[in-house]
Amino acid sequence: MARWEYDRDNEVDRRGIFRDFKPRPRHTGSSVVTSGGSVGPFLRNFYRHQVVVSAPVQRFFLFLVLAGLIYAFVLGDGGAIRIAMLRHERASLDRNIAELEHSAALLETELARLDSDPFYVEKTARERYGYIQPGDKVYKLVPAQPKSN
């Protein structure tokens, strides 16, 4: 059935448009190169080389595609399991960084105290390194030996 029914007596179609009127093609912004003919011959030629695949084979290939997608999104390098492991590792590293920053802050305060407080320097030298000043008496305690019978 034709798209328009023409009134041949008046040479006007049902909508009132003259018969020889041809609308200009609309340009949508994309450059489409056509042969000027219908798409029908192209599709007939395209579908001529198609192969009919049975339902079990289609289900098998669908299963393969789904298995590949599951592997890629769950078990692969960028999968959910790998991402969860990396998040856990990052949290562990963030905790380690926080501990190291706290330790660095403590060392900075101790360094500032060593630079400014001479009594703290003396105390540290005596306790940590066993230094003595001239004139100090050193008492060395020797553990008692058990008596053997």
Buried (B, 14 or more C-beta within 10 A) or exposed (E): EEEEEEEEEEEBBEEEEEEEEEEEEEEEEEEEEEEEEEEEEEEEEEEEEEEEEEEEEEEEEEEEEEEEEEEEEEEBEEBEEEEEEEEEEEEEEEEEEEEEEEEEEEEEEEEEEEEEEEEEEEEBEEEEEEEEEEEEEEEEEEEEEEEEE
